[in-house]
Amino acid sequence: MHRLRRNVDPERFFARLARAPRAVLLLDYDGTLAPFRVALHEALPYPGIREALDTLMAQDDTRLVLASGRWTRELLPLLGLKRVPEIWGSHGWERRHPDGRTEMGRPATAALRGLVEADSWIDEVHAHGGRSEFKPACLAIHWRGLAVRTAAEIGEIVTRNWALHARDTGLELHPFDGGLELRVPGRSKGDVVRTLRAEEPDAALAYLGDDQTDEDAFIALGDEDLGVLVRAEARPTHAGLRLTPPDELLEFLHRWIDTREAIRATARA
């Protein structure tokens, strides 16, 4: 566990976690709970992660939530958990409740039209070996696994074409680890944090993520909340701590489990 900010004390957070009546644990998926894979359907959780998440979900005083850039429907078969947690997908545009109810935001018509218009140049990306992924309110261009020069060429194609019609559509361009996203503005993982904080005002809350898209969530955290960058390599971030996956990540999850279990044991005594 690596402290990234002087004013962030993990011991202070875990002391609060040991006292709080409720806890909220927000987790990104790709790069955080699972290693990156070129074939997205092969990105299964690190060994031990499923068991830790199942245990966390059995602790009813911890609210486990996944916040991902993926469709929620893509994550369900990958998770393989005994119970399905709350999942926010597509950077906050989708919200799937544990009982299966789903809420979907409504992007502006002009922005959606801009995503459709991207079809006119997506073939050029594919010709360079890039991959495209349409999601609610987003078009993701992937170049993971390609040569650096090829990735740069694909990035130039996307940036050039985005600049040509961004003014009319209002779409935003966001980098992520291994690609670029053409995204409808108005929702982000920061909105997920703010929503859950409003719903659980007295809870101890932490967010764990790895990518640039997780920075919105880190920024939205309160002074007593904990932001954790899950990444082997250091990079500039608004998170307060950095964990190297999977070992330090598992240690963190198990400490969370043990801390909350101590509360339950005290209550039973």
Residue frames as qw, qx, qy, qz and C-alpha x, y, z in Angstrom:
[[0.000, 0.890, 0.456, 0.000, 0.00, 0.00, 0.00],
 [0.471, 0.101, 0.042, 0.875, 1.56, 3.27, -1.15],
 [0.033, -0.800, -0.391, 0.453, 0.43, 6.61, 0.27],
 [0.454, 0.480, 0.357, 0.660, 0.15, 9.23, -2.47],
 [0.096, -0.765, -0.079, -0.632, -0.99, 12.17, -0.34],
 [0.213, 0.234, -0.654, 0.687, 0.30, 13.27, 3.05],
 [0.431, -0.145, 0.323, -0.830, -3.18, 13.97, 4.38],
 [0.843, -0.018, -0.344, -0.414, -4.44, 10.46, 3.55],
 [0.192, -0.412, 0.826, -0.332, -4.05, 8.02, 6.42],
 [0.593, -0.058, -0.719, -0.359, -5.31, 4.50, 5.67],
 [0.292, -0.153, -0.826, 0.456, -5.31, 3.67, 9.38],
 [0.221, 0.180, 0.312, -0.906, -7.66, 6.56, 10.03],
 [0.573, 0.073, -0.420, -0.700, -10.00, 5.32, 7.29],
 [0.560, -0.082, -0.823, -0.046, -10.05, 1.78, 8.64],
 [0.083, -0.150, -0.676, 0.717, -10.71, 3.13, 12.13],
 [0.437, 0.167, 0.042, -0.883, -13.74, 4.90, 10.70],
 [0.593, 0.068, -0.680, -0.426, -14.71, 1.74, 8.83],
 [0.352, -0.084, -0.877, 0.316, -14.68, -0.09, 12.17],
 [0.075, 0.269, 0.545, -0.790, -17.16, 2.40, 13.68],
 [0.344, 0.113, -0.286, -0.887, -19.48, 3.30, 10.79],
 [0.653, 0.150, 0.572, -0.474, -22.98, 1.79, 10.85],
 [0.812, 0.521, 0.259, -0.055, -22.77, 1.25, 7.09],
 [0.358, -0.499, 0.530, 0.584, -20.02, 0.95, 4.49],
 [0.703, 0.671, 0.110, -0.208, -19.94, 1.47, 0.72],
 [0.499, -0.389, 0.603, 0.486, -17.25, -0.12, -1.42],
 [0.610, 0.729, 0.022, -0.309, -17.16, 1.08, -5.04],
 [0.593, -0.308, 0.631, 0.394, -15.05, -0.91, -7.48],
 [0.474, 0.600, -0.408, -0.499, -14.06, -0.45, -11.09],
 [0.962, 0.054, 0.253, -0.084, -13.75, -3.73, -13.04],
 [0.831, 0.458, -0.038, 0.313, -11.22, -3.83, -15.91],
 [0.410, 0.585, -0.357, 0.602, -7.71, -3.24, -14.64],
 [0.358, -0.536, 0.421, -0.638, -8.92, -3.22, -11.04],
 [0.792, -0.177, 0.473, -0.343, -10.66, -6.52, -10.33],
 [0.893, 0.259, 0.347, 0.122, -9.51, -8.18, -13.55],
 [0.409, -0.375, 0.438, 0.707, -6.44, -7.88, -15.77],
 [0.447, 0.612, -0.162, -0.632, -6.81, -6.19, -19.14],
 [0.596, 0.076, 0.759, 0.251, -7.39, -8.51, -22.08],
 [0.075, 0.170, -0.513, -0.838, -7.50, -7.75, -25.81],
 [0.384, -0.335, -0.755, -0.413, -10.58, -10.00, -26.01],
 [0.308, -0.417, 0.274, -0.810, -12.88, -8.31, -23.50],
 [0.861, -0.253, -0.167, -0.408, -14.82, -11.49, -22.76],
 [0.816, 0.072, -0.482, 0.311, -11.60, -13.08, -21.45],
 [0.061, 0.512, -0.409, 0.753, -11.10, -10.47, -18.69],
 [0.717, -0.463, -0.515, -0.081, -11.95, -12.68, -15.72],
 [0.417, -0.864, 0.168, -0.228, -11.32, -11.58, -12.11],
 [0.201, 0.577, -0.742, 0.276, -7.95, -12.20, -10.51],
 [0.626, -0.172, -0.755, 0.091, -7.76, -15.42, -8.46],
 [0.315, -0.280, -0.642, 0.640, -9.37, -14.89, -5.07],
 [0.137, -0.049, -0.021, -0.989, -11.41, -11.84, -6.08],
 [0.542, -0.301, -0.557, -0.552, -14.70, -13.68, -6.57],
 [0.591, -0.348, -0.682, 0.254, -14.44, -15.29, -3.16],
 [0.230, -0.163, -0.339, 0.898, -13.67, -11.95, -1.50],
 [0.288, -0.119, -0.216, -0.925, -16.60, -10.23, -3.23],
 [0.592, -0.344, -0.672, -0.282, -18.97, -13.04, -2.29],
 [0.486, -0.329, -0.604, 0.539, -17.92, -12.64, 1.35],
 [0.043, -0.061, -0.108, 0.991, -18.38, -8.87, 1.18],
 [0.429, -0.223, -0.424, -0.766, -21.86, -9.26, -0.23],
 [0.589, -0.371, -0.717, 0.033, -22.76, -11.63, 2.58],
 [0.285, -0.308, -0.438, 0.795, -21.97, -8.80, 5.00],
 [0.103, 0.749, 0.606, 0.247, -25.21, -6.89, 4.66],
 [0.224, -0.888, -0.142, 0.376, -23.78, -3.77, 6.28],
 [0.264, -0.419, 0.473, 0.729, -21.39, -3.32, 3.32],
 [0.627, 0.678, 0.247, -0.294, -22.93, -2.08, 0.09],
 [0.511, -0.224, 0.604, 0.569, -20.84, -3.42, -2.78],
 [0.500, 0.788, 0.184, -0.308, -21.15, -1.49, -6.04],
 [0.630, 0.014, 0.465, 0.621, -19.37, -1.87, -9.37],
 [0.248, 0.866, 0.049, -0.432, -18.79, 1.22, -11.52],
 [0.610, -0.064, 0.609, 0.503, -17.59, 0.43, -15.03],
 [0.216, 0.466, -0.326, -0.794, -17.34, 1.87, -18.50],
 [0.034, -0.034, -0.939, -0.339, -18.78, -1.39, -19.82],
 [0.619, -0.283, -0.379, -0.626, -22.37, -2.33, -20.45],
 [0.556, -0.360, 0.574, -0.481, -23.78, -3.88, -17.30],
 [0.947, 0.152, 0.073, -0.272, -24.87, -6.89, -19.34],
 [0.653, 0.546, -0.498, 0.165, -21.23, -7.58, -20.28],
 [0.060, -0.542, 0.681, -0.488, -20.09, -7.77, -16.67],
 [0.808, -0.234, 0.228, -0.491, -22.69, -10.24, -15.41],
 [0.980, 0.126, -0.153, -0.002, -21.19, -13.38, -17.04],
 [0.500, 0.544, -0.487, 0.466, -17.64, -12.31, -16.09],
 [0.336, -0.597, 0.424, -0.592, -18.31, -11.76, -12.41],
 [0.656, -0.012, -0.754, -0.028, -19.58, -15.26, -11.61],
 [0.108, -0.265, 0.606, -0.742, -20.72, -14.21, -8.11],
 [0.052, -0.318, -0.928, 0.185, -23.28, -15.98, -5.95],
 [0.100, 0.809, 0.492, -0.305, -25.29, -12.76, -5.77],
 [0.432, 0.551, 0.264, 0.664, -25.32, -9.96, -8.32],
 [0.283, -0.449, -0.300, 0.793, -24.24, -6.61, -6.84],
 [0.254, 0.893, 0.216, -0.304, -25.43, -3.18, -7.83],
 [0.603, 0.018, 0.410, 0.684, -23.71, -2.22, -11.10],
 [0.229, 0.857, 0.045, -0.459, -23.36, 1.18, -12.73],
 [0.702, 0.132, 0.506, 0.484, -22.35, 0.78, -16.36],
 [0.406, 0.653, 0.348, 0.536, -21.43, 3.00, -19.28],
 [0.304, 0.161, -0.225, 0.911, -19.80, 5.60, -17.01],
 [0.101, 0.236, 0.527, -0.810, -22.96, 6.20, -15.03],
 [0.430, 0.061, -0.353, -0.829, -25.57, 6.08, -17.80],
 [0.713, -0.190, -0.612, -0.285, -26.82, 2.67, -16.65],
 [0.270, -0.388, 0.667, -0.575, -27.76, 1.58, -13.16],
 [0.692, -0.113, -0.666, -0.254, -28.65, -2.06, -12.49],
 [0.532, -0.526, 0.390, -0.538, -30.03, -2.75, -9.04],
 [0.159, -0.284, 0.938, -0.117, -29.37, -6.08, -7.31],
 [0.573, 0.288, 0.673, -0.369, -32.96, -7.15, -7.97],
 [0.474, 0.262, 0.696, 0.472, -32.48, -6.67, -11.73],
 [0.197, 0.910, 0.336, -0.142, -34.25, -3.33, -12.11],
 [0.571, 0.046, 0.240, 0.783, -32.39, -1.13, -14.56],
 [0.093, 0.903, 0.195, -0.372, -32.37, 2.64, -14.96],
 [0.620, 0.230, 0.354, 0.661, -31.04, 4.26, -18.12],
 [0.064, -0.613, -0.052, 0.785, -30.19, 7.90, -18.64],
 [0.557, 0.704, 0.433, 0.080, -31.38, 9.71, -21.74],
 [0.449, -0.256, 0.249, 0.819, -28.56, 11.34, -23.69],
 [0.279, 0.648, 0.001, -0.709, -29.21, 14.38, -25.87],
 [0.800, 0.497, 0.332, -0.061, -30.40, 13.57, -29.37],
 [0.391, 0.872, -0.295, -0.029, -27.65, 15.59, -31.04],
 [0.259, -0.630, 0.731, -0.037, -24.97, 13.69, -29.15],
 [0.742, 0.063, 0.664, -0.070, -26.45, 10.31, -30.05],
 [0.685, 0.719, 0.095, -0.074, -26.59, 11.41, -33.68],
 [0.102, 0.840, -0.532, -0.032, -22.91, 12.19, -33.45],
 [0.532, -0.326, 0.781, -0.026, -22.18, 8.63, -32.33],
 [0.771, 0.424, 0.470, -0.067, -24.13, 7.27, -35.28],
 [0.456, 0.872, -0.159, -0.077, -22.22, 9.54, -37.65],
 [0.322, -0.671, 0.659, 0.106, -18.98, 8.01, -36.39],
 [0.833, 0.169, 0.526, 0.030, -19.85, 4.99, -38.53],
 [0.587, 0.809, -0.014, -0.024, -18.68, 7.00, -41.51],
 [0.259, 0.781, -0.544, 0.163, -15.04, 6.81, -40.37],
 [0.733, -0.444, 0.481, -0.186, -14.94, 3.75, -38.17],
 [0.946, 0.309, 0.065, 0.081, -13.90, 1.58, -41.14],
 [0.393, 0.768, -0.381, 0.333, -10.64, 3.55, -41.29],
 [0.440, -0.613, 0.560, -0.343, -9.95, 2.60, -37.68],
 [0.927, -0.037, 0.353, -0.123, -10.65, -1.06, -38.41],
 [0.776, 0.599, -0.141, 0.139, -8.36, -0.96, -41.45],
 [0.156, 0.725, -0.547, 0.389, -5.49, 0.00, -39.13],
 [0.527, 0.011, -0.816, 0.239, -6.25, -2.92, -36.81],
 [0.188, -0.159, 0.473, -0.846, -8.23, -0.98, -34.24],
 [0.182, -0.391, -0.901, -0.035, -11.40, -2.27, -32.63],
 [0.261, -0.301, -0.011, -0.917, -14.61, -0.38, -31.97],
 [0.202, -0.337, -0.882, 0.261, -17.21, -0.92, -29.28],
 [0.274, -0.457, -0.219, -0.817, -20.57, 0.85, -29.25],
 [0.255, -0.319, -0.786, 0.464, -22.08, 1.30, -25.80],
 [0.088, -0.864, -0.494, -0.036, -24.91, 3.43, -24.43],
 [0.087, -0.993, -0.004, 0.074, -23.79, 7.04, -24.86],
 [0.342, -0.722, 0.533, 0.279, -20.29, 6.05, -25.93],
 [0.874, 0.459, -0.157, 0.036, -18.10, 4.74, -28.74],
 [0.578, -0.663, 0.436, 0.189, -14.85, 3.15, -27.54],
 [0.699, 0.628, -0.341, 0.016, -11.88, 2.68, -29.85],
 [0.796, -0.506, 0.319, 0.099, -9.39, 0.06, -28.66],
 [0.590, 0.679, -0.435, 0.042, -5.79, -0.44, -29.77],
 [0.601, -0.572, 0.544, -0.125, -4.50, -2.60, -26.94],
 [0.841, -0.032, 0.515, 0.163, -1.98, -5.15, -28.21],
 [0.646, 0.718, 0.132, 0.225, -1.03, -3.15, -31.32],
 [0.639, 0.101, -0.068, 0.759, 2.33, -1.56, -32.06],
 [0.200, -0.600, -0.262, 0.729, 2.93, 1.89, -30.60],
 [0.023, -0.187, 0.402, 0.896, 3.09, 3.49, -34.05],
 [0.182, -0.359, -0.796, -0.452, -0.16, 1.85, -35.13],
 [0.254, -0.647, -0.635, 0.336, -1.87, 2.94, -31.92],
 [0.141, -0.479, -0.016, 0.866, -0.73, 6.52, -32.57],
 [0.067, -0.043, -0.620, -0.781, -2.13, 6.39, -36.10],
 [0.244, -0.535, -0.793, -0.162, -5.50, 5.20, -34.84],
 [0.254, -0.623, -0.425, 0.605, -5.51, 7.90, -32.19],
 [0.066, -0.279, 0.246, 0.926, -4.87, 10.51, -34.87],
 [0.151, -0.289, -0.757, -0.566, -7.77, 9.19, -36.97],
 [0.289, -0.637, -0.701, 0.138, -10.15, 9.37, -34.03],
 [0.246, -0.562, -0.208, 0.762, -8.97, 12.81, -32.89],
 [0.044, -0.092, 0.434, 0.895, -9.15, 14.29, -36.39],
 [0.229, -0.393, -0.742, -0.492, -12.66, 13.04, -37.09],
 [0.315, -0.629, -0.615, 0.356, -13.88, 13.95, -33.63],
 [0.189, -0.409, -0.037, 0.892, -12.65, 17.52, -34.12],
 [0.022, -0.137, -0.587, -0.798, -14.60, 17.80, -37.38],
 [0.404, -0.487, -0.549, -0.546, -18.00, 17.32, -35.81],
 [0.385, -0.283, -0.681, 0.555, -17.53, 17.79, -32.04],
 [0.068, 0.051, 0.131, -0.988, -18.85, 21.36, -32.16],
 [0.519, -0.124, -0.395, -0.748, -22.16, 20.25, -33.64],
 [0.720, -0.231, -0.638, -0.147, -22.68, 17.13, -31.55],
 [0.440, -0.729, 0.276, -0.445, -21.14, 18.10, -28.22],
 [0.968, -0.108, -0.206, 0.097, -19.36, 14.76, -27.88],
 [0.296, -0.845, 0.443, -0.040, -16.30, 14.58, -25.65],
 [0.779, 0.375, -0.486, 0.122, -13.08, 12.66, -26.26],
 [0.607, -0.676, 0.360, -0.212, -11.70, 10.76, -23.26],
 [0.454, 0.471, -0.755, 0.050, -8.50, 8.70, -23.19],
 [0.850, -0.410, 0.232, -0.237, -8.36, 5.41, -21.33],
 [0.392, -0.526, 0.735, 0.172, -5.70, 2.75, -20.90],
 [0.418, 0.044, 0.853, 0.309, -5.53, 1.25, -24.39],
 [0.208, 0.523, 0.684, 0.464, -7.78, 3.54, -26.38],
 [0.086, 0.003, 0.055, -0.995, -10.06, 6.55, -26.69],
 [0.116, 0.540, 0.821, -0.145, -13.75, 7.03, -26.00],
 [0.113, -0.262, -0.291, -0.913, -16.11, 9.30, -27.87],
 [0.187, -0.372, -0.829, 0.373, -18.59, 10.00, -25.11],
 [0.195, -0.742, -0.404, -0.499, -21.86, 11.82, -24.59],
 [0.137, 0.279, -0.494, 0.812, -21.27, 14.39, -21.80],
 [0.550, -0.444, -0.095, -0.701, -23.42, 14.62, -18.72],
 [0.905, -0.397, 0.029, -0.149, -22.56, 11.48, -16.77],
 [0.402, 0.575, -0.663, 0.261, -19.36, 10.12, -15.24],
 [0.664, -0.192, -0.676, 0.254, -18.19, 7.88, -12.44],
 [0.094, 0.112, -0.398, 0.906, -18.12, 11.00, -10.31],
 [0.555, -0.237, -0.147, -0.783, -21.92, 11.10, -10.54],
 [0.771, -0.181, -0.608, -0.050, -22.00, 7.52, -9.23],
 [0.435, -0.028, -0.576, 0.691, -19.97, 8.56, -6.18],
 [0.169, -0.139, 0.175, -0.960, -22.14, 11.60, -5.51],
 [0.676, -0.237, -0.387, -0.580, -25.36, 9.58, -5.82],
 [0.752, -0.199, -0.612, 0.145, -24.23, 6.88, -3.42],
 [0.279, 0.048, -0.472, 0.835, -22.82, 9.38, -0.96],
 [0.384, -0.211, 0.001, -0.899, -26.22, 11.12, -0.91],
 [0.788, -0.214, -0.441, -0.373, -27.99, 7.78, -0.39],
 [0.832, -0.291, -0.378, 0.284, -25.55, 6.67, 2.35],
 [0.045, 0.888, -0.151, 0.432, -24.58, 9.90, 4.17],
 [0.568, -0.704, 0.377, -0.198, -23.25, 8.16, 7.29],
 [0.988, 0.068, 0.073, 0.116, -21.36, 5.34, 5.56],
 [0.384, -0.612, 0.524, 0.450, -17.62, 4.86, 5.32],
 [0.753, 0.625, 0.162, -0.125, -16.99, 4.97, 1.56],
 [0.380, -0.515, 0.581, 0.504, -14.07, 3.97, -0.64],
 [0.741, 0.630, 0.008, -0.232, -13.59, 3.90, -4.40],
 [0.574, -0.380, 0.618, 0.380, -11.02, 1.65, -6.11],
 [0.706, 0.685, 0.161, -0.083, -10.08, 2.16, -9.76],
 [0.733, -0.200, 0.345, 0.552, -7.14, 2.12, -12.13],
 [0.479, 0.429, 0.463, 0.610, -7.82, 4.26, -15.19],
 [0.083, 0.072, 0.037, 0.993, -8.12, 7.90, -16.21],
 [0.406, -0.444, -0.508, -0.617, -11.89, 7.41, -16.28],
 [0.602, -0.503, -0.581, 0.215, -11.76, 6.75, -12.53],
 [0.312, 0.052, -0.230, 0.920, -10.31, 10.18, -11.80],
 [0.339, -0.452, -0.244, -0.788, -13.82, 11.70, -11.91],
 [0.747, -0.485, -0.446, -0.091, -14.75, 9.38, -9.05],
 [0.628, -0.155, -0.362, 0.671, -11.63, 10.21, -7.04],
 [0.080, 0.267, -0.015, 0.960, -12.34, 13.93, -7.40],
 [0.507, -0.483, -0.336, -0.630, -15.94, 13.47, -6.22],
 [0.665, -0.298, -0.630, 0.269, -14.95, 11.76, -2.96],
 [0.355, -0.896, -0.058, -0.261, -15.37, 13.59, 0.33],
 [0.019, 0.759, -0.558, 0.335, -12.63, 14.41, 2.82],
 [0.583, -0.368, 0.658, -0.304, -13.31, 11.29, 4.90],
 [0.933, 0.304, 0.103, -0.165, -13.69, 8.97, 1.90],
 [0.516, -0.485, 0.609, 0.357, -10.84, 6.93, 0.48],
 [0.706, 0.647, -0.150, -0.244, -9.71, 6.87, -3.15],
 [0.657, -0.392, 0.607, 0.216, -7.42, 4.00, -4.13],
 [0.519, 0.639, -0.444, -0.355, -5.52, 3.68, -7.39],
 [0.865, -0.125, 0.485, 0.010, -5.17, -0.02, -8.24],
 [0.644, 0.747, -0.162, 0.029, -2.20, -0.10, -10.56],
 [0.885, -0.144, -0.017, 0.442, 1.29, -1.55, -10.67],
 [0.479, 0.252, 0.048, 0.840, 2.82, 1.62, -12.10],
 [0.122, -0.616, -0.364, 0.688, 2.53, 5.02, -10.45],
 [0.221, 0.477, 0.435, 0.731, 0.93, 7.90, -12.34],
 [0.104, -0.105, 0.217, -0.965, -0.53, 11.32, -11.46],
 [0.359, -0.447, -0.789, -0.222, -3.85, 10.81, -9.68],
 [0.351, -0.536, 0.120, -0.758, -6.35, 12.32, -7.24],
 [0.855, -0.317, -0.406, -0.056, -6.41, 9.04, -5.32],
 [0.368, -0.825, 0.349, -0.248, -4.80, 8.95, -1.90],
 [0.631, -0.389, 0.670, 0.037, -3.37, 5.44, -2.01],
 [0.604, 0.466, -0.535, -0.362, -2.02, 3.02, -4.59],
 [0.781, -0.207, 0.573, -0.139, -2.33, -0.76, -4.46],
 [0.196, 0.421, -0.785, -0.410, -0.54, -3.22, -6.73],
 [0.884, 0.051, 0.124, -0.449, -2.90, -5.90, -8.03],
 [0.603, -0.475, -0.471, -0.434, -3.66, -8.59, -7.29],
 [0.578, -0.146, -0.664, 0.450, -1.85, -9.21, -3.98],
 [0.081, -0.055, -0.368, 0.925, -2.23, -5.79, -2.33],
 [0.479, -0.180, -0.297, -0.806, -5.77, -5.53, -3.68],
 [0.705, -0.269, -0.644, -0.121, -6.72, -8.83, -2.04],
 [0.412, -0.123, -0.584, 0.689, -5.06, -7.74, 1.20],
 [0.174, -0.082, 0.091, -0.977, -7.17, -4.58, 1.17],
 [0.632, -0.218, -0.436, -0.603, -10.41, -6.49, 0.53],
 [0.679, -0.225, -0.678, 0.171, -9.65, -9.04, 3.25],
 [0.221, -0.055, -0.471, 0.852, -8.84, -6.29, 5.73],
 [0.404, -0.166, -0.123, -0.891, -12.18, -4.65, 4.87],
 [0.717, -0.229, -0.594, -0.284, -13.93, -7.99, 5.46],
 [0.567, -0.164, -0.646, 0.483, -12.19, -8.53, 8.79],
 [0.027, 0.068, -0.270, 0.960, -12.87, -4.98, 9.96],
 [0.554, -0.192, -0.203, -0.784, -16.60, -5.21, 9.28],
 [0.727, -0.182, -0.659, -0.066, -16.79, -8.74, 10.70],
 [0.328, -0.011, -0.613, 0.719, -15.37, -7.44, 13.99],
 [0.336, -0.124, 0.105, -0.928, -18.38, -5.10, 14.26],
 [0.744, -0.138, -0.441, -0.482, -20.75, -7.98, 13.66],
 [0.630, -0.059, -0.713, 0.303, -18.98, -10.13, 16.24],
 [0.065, 0.057, -0.471, 0.878, -19.23, -7.36, 18.83],
 [0.528, -0.124, -0.101, -0.834, -22.94, -6.96, 18.11],
 [0.774, -0.114, -0.575, -0.239, -23.50, -10.69, 18.59],
 [0.425, 0.092, -0.719, 0.542, -21.61, -10.81, 21.88]]
